[in-house]
Amino acid sequence: MERTYKYTDSPSVVLDADDKPIDLTTYKGLPATISVDTLSFGVVIKDARIRFGRLDLLVVPNSGEGQKWVEQHKVSITSS
């Protein structure tokens, strides 16, 4: 799922391509992939937030443990 965002001067508002505020709850539970160097692994998005005018996603690995906030552009959502 490819998305386009417009960042605003407000730290709590990020707009989508249609100039509508993003509904952060739509990300919860979505499967995604993260690539680090030559590794690529599956994750699940647990939460989303706006931080400094950017969209961050809280992800947990499908296998293993831990969680991490990452910038949206580093996450590839695999389905909706």
C-alpha positions as CSV (number, residue, x, y, z in Angstrom):
1,M,0.0,0.0,0.0
2,E,1.7,3.2,-1.2
3,R,0.8,6.4,0.5
4,T,1.7,10.0,0.0
5,Y,1.9,12.5,2.9
6,K,2.2,16.2,3.3
7,Y,3.8,17.5,6.5
8,T,2.5,20.7,7.9
9,D,3.7,23.4,10.3
10,S,1.6,21.9,13.0
11,P,3.4,19.1,14.9
12,S,0.2,17.2,15.4
13,V,-1.1,17.2,11.8
14,V,0.0,15.2,8.8
15,L,-2.1,15.3,5.7
16,D,-2.6,12.6,3.1
17,A,-2.5,13.2,-0.7
18,D,-6.2,14.5,-0.5
19,D,-5.3,17.1,2.1
20,K,-7.2,15.2,4.8
21,P,-5.7,14.5,8.3
22,I,-4.4,11.0,8.6
23,D,-6.3,8.6,10.9
24,L,-3.6,7.0,12.9
25,T,-5.8,4.1,14.0
26,T,-5.9,2.7,10.5
27,Y,-2.3,1.5,10.8
28,K,-2.8,-0.6,13.9
29,G,-2.5,-4.3,13.2
30,L,-1.3,-4.0,9.6
31,P,1.4,-6.4,8.5
32,A,4.6,-4.8,7.1
33,T,8.2,-5.4,6.2
34,I,11.4,-3.6,7.3
35,S,14.7,-3.8,5.5
36,V,18.0,-3.3,7.3
37,D,21.1,-3.6,5.1
38,T,20.6,-7.0,3.5
39,L,18.0,-8.3,6.0
40,S,14.3,-8.0,5.4
41,F,11.8,-9.2,8.0
42,G,8.1,-9.1,8.8
43,V,6.6,-6.9,11.5
44,V,3.2,-5.9,12.7
45,I,2.3,-2.2,13.3
46,K,1.1,-1.8,16.9
47,D,0.6,2.0,17.0
48,A,1.2,5.2,15.1
49,R,2.0,8.8,16.2
50,I,2.9,12.2,14.8
51,R,6.3,13.3,16.1
52,F,7.9,16.6,15.0
53,G,5.5,16.7,12.0
54,R,6.4,13.2,10.9
55,L,4.5,9.9,11.0
56,D,6.2,7.2,13.2
57,L,5.0,3.6,13.5
58,L,5.5,1.3,16.4
59,V,6.5,-2.1,15.1
60,V,7.0,-5.6,16.6
61,P,8.7,-8.5,14.8
62,N,6.7,-11.5,13.6
63,S,9.3,-13.7,15.2
64,G,11.5,-12.7,18.1
65,E,10.8,-10.0,20.6
66,G,11.0,-6.3,21.2
67,Q,9.4,-3.2,19.7
68,K,10.6,0.0,18.1
69,W,9.3,3.3,16.8
70,V,10.4,3.9,13.2
71,E,9.7,6.5,10.6
72,Q,7.0,5.6,8.1
73,H,9.2,5.8,5.1
74,K,11.3,2.8,6.5
75,V,8.3,0.5,6.7
76,S,6.7,-1.2,3.7
77,I,3.0,-2.1,4.5
78,T,2.3,-5.4,2.8
79,S,-1.5,-5.4,2.8
80,S,-4.4,-3.5,4.1
